[in-house]
Amino acid sequence: MNEGVSAKDEAVGSSPPDSGPWEILVPGGHGTAFVAKSGQLVEIVDVEGQQVADFVAFAERNRTEWLSTTHTRSAVLRLTVQAGDRLESNWRNPMFEIIHDDVGRNDIITSMCDDRRYRLDYAVEGHRSCRTNFGEAEALEPWGIAEWQIPDPFNFFQNAPIHPDRTFGNEIPTGRPGDKLVLRTLLDAIVAVSACPQDLNPCNGFHPSPLLIRVLDPSVGTS
């Protein structure tokens, strides 16, 4: 994390420098956005454990192409993703490849939380949400991406087991402090990550906590 900058100030949309490692600390319940170039590694670290990372991305050169859970499910023929999988866009282009995954539990079924979810299901007004994290000025708005354009997320580290009767659960994540998932970028992308604010069900162990995001050149490798 940059010295002399608060954790909240760190979670501001920005692009990595041209070379060398770059990192940003996203406080629990907040979000950030940045550009990742083809070949760069995006490392998502669960700092305290049990935290879900909602992840969305758009092709940098054409915002009508985005990372798609639907097309990825069709490509991998699974309801989850794991190390070795390539994550596809709505144009069926590979955008990322998972090259490392400490937790091995990722959800590509559930929609992101939004203010209506908290109002209708929990009778709570004004709760932070992944959708507002992505849509507000600190995330995708600087790139001209409106809230309504945000696709369904990849929910990394989310523990949503699929049962024999084809229902799926929502349980406390199994991630431990320092666990990480690493993606290789295959297409220049605008990336947004939300440290999910959900604290009213087991999704984040009832306690949203920080994520550390690193963008690395392949020659640097992961930590």
C-alpha positions in Angstrom: 0.0 0.0 0.0 1.3 3.5 -0.8 2.9 5.1 2.3 1.0 8.0 3.8 -2.3 7.1 2.3 -5.3 6.0 4.4 -7.0 2.6 3.7 -10.2 4.4 2.5 -8.2 6.6 0.2 -6.4 3.6 -1.2 -9.8 2.2 -2.5 -10.0 4.7 -5.4 -10.2 3.7 -9.0 -6.8 4.0 -10.7 -4.5 2.4 -13.2 -1.3 0.5 -12.2 2.0 2.1 -13.2 3.7 0.9 -16.4 6.1 -1.4 -14.5 6.7 -2.9 -11.1 4.2 -4.3 -8.6 1.1 -2.2 -7.7 -1.3 -2.8 -4.9 -4.4 -1.4 -3.3 -6.1 -2.2 0.0 -9.9 -2.3 -0.3 -11.6 -1.8 3.1 -14.4 -4.2 4.0 -17.6 -3.1 2.4 -16.0 -0.9 -0.2 -14.8 -1.3 -3.8 -12.2 -0.2 -6.3 -11.5 -0.3 -10.0 -8.3 -0.3 -12.2 -6.9 -1.3 -15.6 -5.2 -4.6 -16.0 -3.2 -5.2 -19.2 -3.0 -8.4 -21.1 -0.3 -10.6 -19.5 -0.5 -8.9 -16.1 -1.4 -10.9 -13.0 -4.3 -9.8 -10.7 -3.8 -11.2 -7.2 -6.8 -11.0 -4.7 -5.8 -11.6 -1.1 -8.3 -12.3 1.6 -6.6 -10.3 4.4 -8.5 -11.5 7.5 -10.3 -14.5 6.0 -14.0 -15.3 5.2 -14.3 -12.4 2.8 -16.0 -12.6 -0.6 -14.6 -10.7 -3.5 -17.2 -9.7 -6.1 -15.3 -9.3 -9.4 -16.5 -7.7 -12.7 -14.6 -6.5 -15.8 -15.0 -4.8 -19.2 -12.8 -4.9 -22.3 -10.8 -1.7 -22.1 -11.2 -1.0 -25.8 -14.9 -1.8 -26.1 -17.3 -1.5 -23.2 -19.9 -3.6 -24.9 -17.8 -6.6 -24.1 -17.7 -7.7 -20.5 -16.7 -10.7 -18.3 -19.7 -13.1 -18.3 -20.6 -15.7 -15.8 -23.2 -17.1 -18.2 -20.7 -17.7 -21.1 -18.1 -19.0 -18.7 -20.5 -21.6 -17.3 -21.2 -22.7 -20.8 -17.5 -23.0 -21.5 -16.4 -24.9 -18.4 -19.7 -26.9 -18.1 -19.7 -26.3 -14.3 -21.5 -24.1 -11.8 -18.3 -22.9 -10.3 -14.7 -22.0 -11.5 -11.4 -23.3 -10.4 -7.6 -23.1 -11.1 -7.0 -23.7 -14.8 -10.3 -22.3 -16.0 -10.5 -19.5 -18.5 -13.2 -16.9 -17.8 -15.0 -15.8 -21.0 -16.6 -12.6 -22.1 -20.1 -12.2 -23.6 -18.3 -12.3 -26.9 -16.8 -15.7 -25.9 -13.3 -14.3 -25.8 -11.1 -15.5 -22.9 -10.5 -12.5 -20.5 -8.8 -14.1 -17.5 -7.3 -17.4 -16.5 -7.3 -18.6 -12.9 -3.7 -19.7 -12.2 -3.8 -20.1 -8.4 -6.6 -20.5 -5.9 -6.0 -21.2 -2.2 -9.6 -21.5 -1.3 -11.2 -23.5 -4.2 -14.7 -22.2 -3.6 -16.1 -19.6 -6.0 -19.7 -18.8 -6.9 -20.9 -17.9 -10.4 -24.6 -18.2 -9.8 -25.5 -15.5 -7.2 -26.2 -11.9 -8.2 -24.4 -9.1 -6.3 -26.1 -7.4 -3.4 -27.8 -4.1 -4.0 -29.8 -1.6 -2.0 -33.1 -3.3 -3.0 -31.9 -6.6 -1.5 -31.3 -4.9 1.8 -34.5 -3.0 1.7 -36.8 -5.9 0.6 -35.2 -8.8 2.4 -33.8 -7.2 5.6 -35.9 -4.0 5.9 -32.6 -2.0 6.0 -32.2 1.4 4.3 -29.0 2.9 3.1 -26.8 -0.2 3.4 -23.7 -0.3 1.3 -23.8 -2.9 -1.5 -21.6 -4.3 -4.2 -23.7 -2.7 -6.9 -23.3 0.8 -5.4 -19.6 0.0 -4.8 -19.2 -0.6 -8.5 -21.4 2.2 -9.7 -20.2 5.0 -7.5 -17.5 7.5 -8.3 -14.7 5.4 -6.6 -15.2 2.5 -9.0 -16.5 2.4 -12.6 -18.1 5.8 -13.0 -14.8 7.4 -14.1 -14.8 5.1 -17.1 -18.3 6.1 -18.1 -19.9 2.8 -17.0 -23.3 3.3 -15.4 -24.7 1.1 -12.6 -27.3 -0.5 -14.9 -24.5 -1.7 -17.2 -22.7 -3.8 -14.5 -22.9 -7.5 -15.2 -23.4 -10.4 -12.8 -20.2 -10.9 -10.8 -17.7 -13.7 -10.2 -18.0 -14.2 -6.4 -14.5 -15.3 -5.5 -14.1 -17.1 -2.2 -17.9 -17.3 -1.8 -19.1 -20.6 -0.2 -22.3 -21.5 -2.0 -22.4 -25.3 -2.1 -24.6 -26.9 -4.6 -26.8 -29.6 -3.1 -27.9 -32.9 -4.7 -31.4 -31.5 -5.2 -29.8 -28.7 -7.3 -30.5 -26.0 -4.7 -27.5 -24.1 -3.4 -26.5 -22.7 -0.1 -24.9 -19.6 1.4 -22.5 -20.5 4.1 -19.6 -18.9 5.9 -16.6 -18.8 3.6 -13.7 -21.2 4.3 -11.0 -18.7 3.4 -8.2 -18.1 5.9 -6.1 -15.0 6.5 -3.8 -14.5 3.6 -5.5 -16.9 1.2 -5.4 -15.6 -2.4 -6.6 -16.2 -5.9 -4.5 -15.2 -8.9 -5.7 -14.4 -12.4 -3.7 -14.0 -15.6 -5.2 -11.2 -17.7 -5.8 -12.3 -21.3 -7.5 -9.1 -22.6 -6.8 -5.5 -21.6 -9.6 -4.9 -19.1 -11.2 -2.4 -16.8 -11.6 -4.4 -13.5 -13.7 -3.7 -10.5 -13.5 -5.5 -7.2 -15.9 -5.2 -4.2 -15.1 -6.4 -0.7 -18.7 -7.4 -0.3 -20.6 -5.4 2.4 -23.1 -8.2 3.3 -23.2 -8.5 7.1 -26.7 -9.8 7.5 -26.2 -13.4 6.4 -23.2 -15.8 6.5 -21.7 -14.6 3.2 -18.7 -12.8 4.8 -18.8 -14.5 8.1 -21.2 -11.7 9.2 -18.2 -9.3 9.2 -17.0 -7.7 6.0 -13.2 -7.3 6.0 -10.5 -6.0 3.7 -9.1 -7.3 0.4 -5.6 -6.6 -0.9 -5.4 -6.3 -4.7 -2.1 -6.6 -6.4 -1.4 -6.1 -10.1 1.9 -7.7 -11.1 3.9 -8.1 -14.3 4.6 -11.7 -15.2 8.3 -11.3 -14.5 7.6 -10.3 -11.0 5.3 -13.2 -10.2 3.0 -13.6 -7.1 4.1 -13.1 -3.6 
